[in-house]
Amino acid sequence: MSIATTIELISNGRAAGTTCTPDLAAPTWDFDSVPGYGPGSSMSDVIPTSAPRQGVIPDEYKNAPDDELHERIERAKATLGDRVVVLGHFYQRDEVVRHADFLGDSFQLANAALTKPDAEAIVFCGVHFMAETADILARDDQRVILPNLAAGCSMADMADIDSVEAAWAELTALYGTEPDADGRVPVIPVTYMNSAADLKAFCGRNGGIVCTSSNAATVLEWAFERGQRVLFFPDQHLGRNTAKAMGISTDRMPLWNPRLAGGGNTAAELLEAQVVLWHGFCSVHRRFTVDQIEQARREHPDVTVIVHPECPMDVVDAADVAGSTDLIRKTVAAATEPTTFAIGTEINMVNRLAAEYPQHTISCLDPVVCPCSTMYRIHPGYLAWVLEALVRGEVLNEIVVPAAVQVDAKVALERMLAAKPRPLAGQRDPGPAATAPAATGPAAADAPATTTRA
């Protein structure tokens, strides 16, 4: 049973359980005119006034039954053939994933469309920064479409270009710009994939790089070969967990608050720093706690706890395995005996793994049903709307990164793509990533992930 169906049943009192807000059961388009990240987002996640807003979509897509929407999506895809490729992130709802040509994490989807050279349009069922990345890496004649423009990312919005440039000016004034005796510059900027295109461009023109949760350790090694320190943004937890696993003391990872002079740190603390962490986080992964892990161990003493490295450090430390969505998936796939897993990542992915591997007992660490609020804004109605427009020759919701931004951002992204992911210390690597595309239709959840390009 999909998470969307579960939410509907809970809201109607026909199933046990709780959701983080009753608004999750309301039609997605009811919130398109309301500023914010959507139902289920944290109250502390204040959306920038400049964030894209989704306009009104035609009533026919709002009122159509699910079966009709799925038929229309498949008919449009069949008509378009190889001229369109649909990319679906692991955190998408099942009702969207079933139509994806490729299913994967941000690193994999940053590669996927390369295998579809005839595609004139890339429909990205993810969030805004992912579609921007696809536009940067796509050919000039390919169009990138985000079905709902309101599908943003609160973490990505926690670091903006003005704040990062101001921080960089402070840090370079303190550190200087001259390399040391080994040729390493004072500081290298590293941005997580979950960031705006202009921040990727900032890294590109300042000798930096982009990372994903899959290759963060490899990227930090790359950075330390070239720099004495790293400025890591926007996710403090991925930066801290990755650096700690590499043996860097947390005492040498000051947190940079962009609202405070020196990021809230003394000059001595910054001079001693090896990784300066931006004050950002993922609201989904911040929901997971050590108490939840302890409860899982009480209920299932033999449980294997797997969490995403966007979780806070104490949660990662208490888990058995920490790694990207792809590593989480491969860890479950590699278990040869029936195993109990408690997983700390977005609930749509956890629910899909439970359906795909029924020989295991798989549950989400957080018992409250609370999907990623922005991923959840991609509904089949929006997908049908943009695909049928393509059949008519119209391009809706196109994501276009300015050419000047693309040049520098592509430099940082190409460095990222060359950084082959590897597990962190203490993790087990269950094997190579799968390369087959996701299936279409109801069995999409059973398809392997892919690694190519978007």
C-alpha positions as CSV (number, residue, x, y, z in Angstrom):
1,M,0.0,0.0,0.0
2,S,1.4,3.4,-1.0
3,I,2.1,6.2,1.5
4,A,-0.5,8.4,-0.2
5,T,-3.1,5.7,0.3
6,T,-2.0,5.2,3.9
7,I,-2.4,8.9,4.6
8,E,-5.9,8.9,3.1
9,L,-6.9,5.9,5.2
10,I,-5.5,7.3,8.4
11,S,-7.3,10.7,7.8
12,N,-10.6,8.8,7.2
13,G,-10.2,6.8,10.4
14,R,-10.0,3.6,8.4
15,A,-6.4,2.7,9.4
16,A,-4.3,3.0,12.6
17,G,-1.4,5.4,12.8
18,T,-0.7,9.1,12.9
19,T,0.5,11.6,10.3
20,C,2.5,14.8,11.0
21,T,-0.4,16.9,9.8
22,P,-3.9,16.3,8.6
23,D,-3.2,18.6,5.7
24,L,-1.3,15.8,4.0
25,A,-4.7,14.3,3.0
26,A,-5.8,17.5,1.3
27,P,-5.3,17.9,-2.5
28,T,-1.8,19.0,-3.3
29,W,-3.0,21.9,-5.5
30,D,-4.8,23.4,-2.5
31,F,-1.4,24.7,-1.3
32,D,0.0,26.0,-4.6
33,S,-1.2,29.6,-3.8
34,V,0.1,29.4,-0.2
35,P,3.7,30.4,0.5
36,G,5.6,27.6,2.1
37,Y,7.1,24.2,1.5
38,G,3.7,22.3,1.8
39,P,2.0,20.1,4.4
40,G,4.4,18.3,6.7
41,S,7.2,20.9,6.5
42,S,8.8,22.2,9.7
43,M,7.3,25.3,11.2
44,S,10.9,26.6,11.4
45,D,11.4,26.2,7.6
46,V,10.7,29.8,6.3
47,I,10.5,29.8,2.6
48,P,12.3,32.7,0.8
49,T,10.0,35.3,-0.9
50,S,11.9,34.6,-4.2
51,A,11.0,30.9,-4.2
52,P,9.2,29.7,-7.3
53,R,5.4,29.3,-7.0
54,Q,3.2,26.9,-8.9
55,G,0.3,28.5,-10.9
56,V,-3.2,27.0,-11.2
57,I,-3.4,23.8,-13.2
58,P,-6.6,23.0,-15.2
59,D,-9.5,21.5,-13.3
60,E,-9.5,18.4,-15.5
61,Y,-6.3,17.3,-13.9
62,K,-7.5,18.1,-10.4
63,N,-10.8,16.2,-10.8
64,A,-9.6,13.2,-12.8
65,P,-9.7,9.8,-10.9
66,D,-6.3,8.2,-10.3
67,D,-6.8,5.5,-12.9
68,E,-7.6,8.1,-15.6
69,L,-4.5,10.1,-14.7
70,H,-2.3,7.0,-15.0
71,E,-3.8,6.1,-18.3
72,R,-3.3,9.7,-19.6
73,I,0.3,9.7,-18.4
74,E,1.1,6.4,-20.1
75,R,-0.7,7.4,-23.3
76,A,1.3,10.7,-23.5
77,K,4.6,8.8,-22.8
78,A,3.8,6.3,-25.6
79,T,3.0,9.2,-28.0
80,L,6.2,11.0,-27.1
81,G,8.4,7.9,-27.2
82,D,12.1,8.5,-26.9
83,R,11.5,12.3,-27.1
84,V,10.9,12.4,-23.4
85,V,12.6,10.8,-20.3
86,V,10.9,10.8,-16.9
87,L,13.2,10.8,-13.9
88,G,12.0,9.8,-10.4
89,H,13.7,10.3,-7.1
90,F,13.6,7.6,-4.4
91,Y,11.5,9.9,-2.2
92,Q,8.7,10.4,-4.7
93,R,5.3,8.9,-4.1
94,D,4.6,5.5,-5.7
95,E,1.9,6.9,-7.9
96,V,4.6,9.0,-9.6
97,V,7.5,6.5,-9.5
98,R,5.5,4.0,-11.5
99,H,5.8,6.2,-14.5
100,A,9.6,6.9,-14.1
101,D,12.0,5.7,-16.7
102,F,14.8,6.0,-14.1
103,L,14.6,5.7,-10.3
104,G,17.5,6.8,-8.2
105,D,19.1,9.2,-5.8
106,S,20.5,12.6,-6.7
107,F,23.9,11.3,-7.8
108,Q,22.3,8.6,-10.0
109,L,19.8,11.0,-11.5
110,A,22.5,13.5,-12.1
111,N,23.7,11.0,-14.7
112,A,20.5,9.3,-16.0
113,A,19.4,11.2,-19.1
114,L,22.7,10.5,-20.9
115,T,21.3,7.1,-21.8
116,K,18.5,8.8,-23.6
117,P,20.3,10.9,-26.2
118,D,17.1,11.3,-28.3
119,A,15.2,12.9,-25.5
120,E,14.0,16.4,-26.3
121,A,12.5,16.9,-22.8
122,I,13.6,15.7,-19.4
123,V,10.7,15.6,-16.9
124,F,12.3,15.6,-13.4
125,C,10.1,14.2,-10.7
126,G,12.2,15.6,-7.9
127,V,12.8,19.0,-6.5
128,H,14.0,22.3,-7.9
129,F,17.8,22.0,-7.4
130,M,17.7,18.6,-9.1
131,A,16.0,20.0,-12.2
132,E,18.6,22.9,-12.2
133,T,21.4,20.3,-12.2
134,A,19.7,18.4,-15.1
135,D,19.5,21.6,-17.1
136,I,23.2,22.4,-16.5
137,L,24.3,18.9,-17.7
138,A,21.7,18.6,-20.5
139,R,22.4,19.5,-24.1
140,D,21.4,23.0,-25.2
141,D,18.5,21.6,-27.2
142,Q,17.0,19.6,-24.3
143,R,14.3,21.1,-22.1
144,V,14.0,20.3,-18.4
145,I,10.6,20.3,-16.8
146,L,9.6,20.3,-13.1
147,P,6.0,19.2,-12.9
148,N,5.3,21.4,-9.8
149,L,7.4,24.5,-9.5
150,A,6.6,24.6,-5.7
151,A,8.7,21.4,-5.2
152,G,11.7,23.1,-3.6
153,C,14.0,22.2,-0.8
154,S,14.1,23.9,2.6
155,M,17.7,22.7,3.1
156,A,18.8,24.1,-0.2
157,D,17.3,27.5,0.7
158,M,19.2,27.7,4.0
159,A,22.3,28.8,2.0
160,D,21.9,31.6,-0.5
161,I,24.6,33.1,-2.8
162,D,24.7,36.4,-0.9
163,S,25.3,34.7,2.5
164,V,27.9,32.3,1.1
165,E,29.8,35.1,-0.6
166,A,29.8,37.1,2.6
167,A,31.1,34.1,4.5
168,W,33.7,33.5,1.9
169,A,34.9,37.1,2.1
170,E,35.2,36.8,5.9
171,L,37.1,33.5,5.7
172,T,39.5,34.6,3.0
173,A,40.2,37.8,4.9
174,L,41.2,35.6,7.9
175,Y,43.0,32.8,6.0
176,G,44.5,34.7,3.1
177,T,44.7,33.2,-0.3
178,E,48.3,32.0,-0.5
179,P,48.9,28.2,-0.7
180,D,51.0,26.4,1.8
181,A,54.3,24.6,1.2
182,D,52.4,21.6,-0.3
183,G,50.5,23.9,-2.7
184,R,47.2,23.7,-0.8
185,V,45.1,26.8,-0.7
186,P,43.7,28.0,2.7
187,V,40.1,26.8,2.0
188,I,38.1,24.9,-0.6
189,P,34.3,25.4,-0.9
190,V,32.2,22.2,-1.1
191,T,28.5,22.3,-1.7
192,Y,26.1,19.5,-1.3
193,M,24.0,18.6,-4.3
194,N,21.0,20.0,-2.4
195,S,21.8,23.6,-3.2
196,A,20.9,26.2,-5.8
197,A,22.7,26.4,-9.2
198,D,24.4,29.7,-8.2
199,L,26.1,28.0,-5.3
200,K,27.4,25.2,-7.5
201,A,28.7,28.0,-9.8
202,F,30.4,29.6,-6.8
203,C,32.2,26.4,-6.1
204,G,33.2,26.0,-9.7
205,R,34.9,29.4,-9.9
206,N,36.5,29.2,-6.5
207,G,38.3,25.8,-7.0
208,G,35.5,23.8,-5.3
209,I,33.3,20.9,-6.0
210,V,29.8,19.5,-5.5
211,C,29.1,16.4,-3.5
212,T,26.3,14.0,-2.9
213,S,25.6,11.7,0.1
214,S,27.0,8.9,-2.1
215,N,30.4,10.5,-2.7
216,A,30.9,12.9,0.2
217,A,33.9,11.1,1.6
218,T,35.6,11.0,-1.8
219,V,34.9,14.6,-2.4
220,L,36.3,15.7,1.0
221,E,39.5,13.7,0.2
222,W,39.7,15.5,-3.1
223,A,39.2,18.8,-1.3
224,F,41.9,18.2,1.3
225,E,44.4,17.2,-1.4
226,R,44.0,20.8,-2.7
227,G,43.1,22.8,0.4
228,Q,43.9,23.1,4.1
229,R,40.3,23.5,5.1
230,V,36.8,23.0,3.7
231,L,33.8,25.3,3.8
232,F,30.9,22.8,3.6
233,F,27.3,23.9,2.9
234,P,24.4,23.8,3.3
235,D,24.0,20.5,5.3
236,Q,25.9,20.6,8.6
237,H,25.0,16.9,9.4
238,L,26.3,15.4,6.2
239,G,29.5,17.4,6.5
240,R,30.0,16.6,10.2
241,N,29.2,12.8,9.8
242,T,31.4,12.4,6.8
243,A,34.4,14.3,8.3
244,K,34.1,12.5,11.6
245,A,34.1,9.1,9.8
246,M,37.4,10.3,8.2
247,G,38.9,10.9,11.6
248,I,38.5,14.6,11.9
249,S,37.7,15.8,15.4
250,T,34.4,17.6,15.9
251,D,36.3,20.2,17.8
252,R,37.7,21.3,14.5
253,M,34.3,21.6,12.8
254,P,32.9,25.0,13.8
255,L,29.3,25.8,12.8
256,W,28.9,28.9,10.6
257,N,25.8,30.9,11.4
258,P,25.4,33.3,8.5
259,R,23.5,35.8,10.7
260,L,26.5,36.3,13.0
261,A,29.8,37.9,12.5
262,G,32.5,35.3,12.0
263,G,29.6,32.8,11.8
264,G,29.4,33.0,15.6
265,N,33.0,31.8,16.0
266,T,36.3,33.4,17.2
267,A,39.2,33.9,14.8
268,A,41.1,31.2,16.8
269,E,38.4,28.6,16.3
270,L,38.3,29.3,12.6
271,L,42.0,29.1,12.3
272,E,42.0,25.7,14.0
273,A,39.1,24.5,11.8
274,Q,39.4,21.7,9.2
275,V,35.8,21.8,8.2
276,V,33.6,24.9,8.6
277,L,30.0,23.7,8.6
278,W,27.1,25.8,7.4
279,H,24.1,26.0,9.7
280,G,21.7,24.0,7.5
281,F,19.8,20.7,7.8
282,C,17.2,18.5,6.3
283,S,13.9,18.7,8.1
284,V,13.0,15.1,7.1
285,H,16.2,13.5,8.6
286,R,16.2,15.8,11.6
287,R,13.0,13.9,12.7
288,F,15.0,10.8,13.5
289,T,16.3,10.3,17.1
290,V,18.4,8.1,19.3
291,D,15.2,7.4,21.3
292,Q,13.6,5.9,18.2
293,I,16.7,3.7,17.7
294,E,16.6,2.5,21.3
295,Q,12.8,1.7,20.9
296,A,13.5,-0.3,17.8
297,R,16.2,-2.3,19.6
298,R,13.9,-3.0,22.5
299,E,11.2,-4.3,20.2
300,H,13.6,-6.2,17.9
301,P,16.9,-7.0,19.6
302,D,18.4,-8.3,16.4
303,V,17.3,-5.2,14.3
304,T,19.8,-3.6,11.8
305,V,19.4,0.2,12.0
306,I,20.3,2.0,8.8
307,V,20.2,5.8,8.6
308,H,21.0,8.5,6.1
309,P,24.0,10.8,6.9
310,E,21.8,13.8,6.8
311,C,20.6,12.6,10.3
312,P,22.2,14.3,13.4
313,M,25.5,12.9,14.5
314,D,24.2,11.1,17.6
315,V,21.7,9.2,15.4
316,V,24.4,8.2,13.0
317,D,26.6,7.1,15.8
318,A,23.8,4.9,17.3
319,A,23.0,3.2,14.0
320,D,24.5,0.1,12.5
321,V,25.0,1.5,9.0
322,A,24.9,5.1,7.7
323,G,24.9,6.0,4.1
324,S,23.2,7.4,1.0
325,T,19.8,6.2,-0.3
326,D,21.6,4.0,-2.7
327,L,23.7,2.4,0.0
328,I,20.6,1.9,2.1
329,R,18.9,0.2,-0.8
330,K,21.9,-2.0,-1.5
331,T,22.3,-3.0,2.1
332,V,18.8,-4.3,2.2
333,A,19.2,-6.0,-1.2
334,A,22.4,-7.7,0.0
335,A,20.8,-9.4,3.1
336,T,20.6,-13.1,2.2
337,E,18.6,-14.1,5.3
338,P,15.3,-12.7,6.6
339,T,16.4,-9.5,8.5
340,T,14.6,-6.9,10.5
341,F,15.6,-3.4,9.4
342,A,14.7,0.0,10.9
343,I,15.5,2.7,8.5
344,G,16.0,6.4,9.0
345,T,15.2,8.1,5.8
346,E,12.2,9.4,3.8
347,I,9.1,7.2,4.3
348,N,8.2,6.7,0.7
349,M,11.5,5.0,0.1
350,V,11.2,2.9,3.2
351,N,7.7,1.8,2.3
352,R,8.8,0.8,-1.2
353,L,11.7,-1.3,0.2
354,A,9.3,-3.1,2.5
355,A,7.1,-4.0,-0.5
356,E,10.1,-4.9,-2.7
357,Y,11.7,-7.2,-0.1
358,P,8.8,-9.0,1.7
359,Q,11.2,-11.6,3.1
360,H,12.5,-8.9,5.5
361,T,10.7,-6.9,8.2
362,I,11.3,-3.3,7.2
363,S,10.0,-0.2,9.0
364,C,10.7,3.5,9.3
365,L,12.4,4.6,12.5
366,D,9.8,7.4,12.9
367,P,6.4,5.9,13.5
368,V,4.7,9.1,12.4
369,V,3.8,9.1,8.7
370,C,5.5,12.3,7.4
371,P,6.8,12.3,3.8
372,C,9.2,14.9,2.4
373,S,6.8,17.8,2.0
374,T,8.3,19.2,-1.2
375,M,8.8,15.8,-3.0
376,Y,5.1,15.1,-2.1
377,R,4.0,18.1,-4.1
378,I,4.6,16.1,-7.3
379,H,1.3,14.5,-7.9
380,P,0.2,12.4,-11.0
381,G,-2.0,15.3,-12.0
382,Y,0.9,17.6,-12.5
383,L,2.8,14.9,-14.4
384,A,-0.1,14.3,-16.7
385,W,-0.5,18.0,-17.3
386,V,3.1,18.6,-18.4
387,L,3.3,15.5,-20.5
388,E,0.1,16.2,-22.4
389,A,1.3,19.7,-23.0
390,L,4.5,18.2,-24.6
391,V,2.3,16.1,-26.9
392,R,0.7,19.4,-28.0
393,G,4.1,21.0,-28.5
394,E,4.0,23.1,-25.4
395,V,6.7,23.2,-22.7
396,L,5.4,24.0,-19.3
397,N,7.3,24.6,-16.0
398,E,10.7,24.7,-17.8
399,I,13.7,25.1,-15.5
400,V,16.4,27.3,-17.2
401,V,19.7,28.1,-15.5
402,P,21.3,31.3,-16.9
403,A,24.2,30.6,-19.2
404,A,26.7,32.5,-17.0
405,V,25.8,30.4,-14.0
406,Q,25.9,27.2,-16.0
407,V,29.5,27.5,-17.1
408,D,30.9,27.6,-13.5
409,A,28.4,25.2,-12.1
410,K,29.2,22.6,-14.7
411,V,32.9,22.8,-13.7
412,A,32.0,21.9,-10.1
413,L,29.5,19.2,-11.2
414,E,31.9,17.5,-13.6
415,R,34.4,17.3,-10.7
416,M,31.6,15.7,-8.7
417,L,30.8,13.2,-11.4
418,A,34.4,12.1,-11.5
419,A,34.4,11.5,-7.8
420,K,33.4,7.8,-7.6
421,P,31.4,7.1,-4.4
422,R,32.8,4.8,-1.8
423,P,31.4,3.8,1.6
424,L,32.5,5.6,4.7
425,A,34.7,3.9,7.3
426,G,32.8,1.2,9.1
427,Q,30.2,0.8,6.3
428,R,29.9,-2.2,4.2
429,D,29.5,-1.9,0.5
430,P,27.0,-4.5,-0.7
431,G,28.1,-4.3,-4.3
432,P,28.0,-2.2,-7.4
433,A,25.0,0.1,-8.2
434,A,22.4,-1.4,-10.5
435,T,22.2,0.1,-14.0
436,A,18.8,-1.0,-15.3
437,P,16.1,1.7,-15.5
438,A,13.0,1.7,-13.3
439,A,10.0,-0.1,-14.7
440,T,6.9,1.7,-15.6
441,G,3.5,0.6,-14.3
442,P,2.6,-0.7,-10.8
443,A,5.7,-2.8,-10.5
444,A,8.0,0.2,-10.7
445,A,8.9,-0.1,-7.0
446,D,10.5,-3.5,-7.8
447,A,12.9,-2.1,-10.4
448,P,16.6,-1.6,-9.6
449,A,18.1,1.9,-9.4
450,T,20.3,3.3,-12.1
451,T,23.5,5.3,-12.4
452,T,23.8,7.5,-15.5
453,R,22.9,11.2,-15.8
454,A,20.2,13.9,-15.7
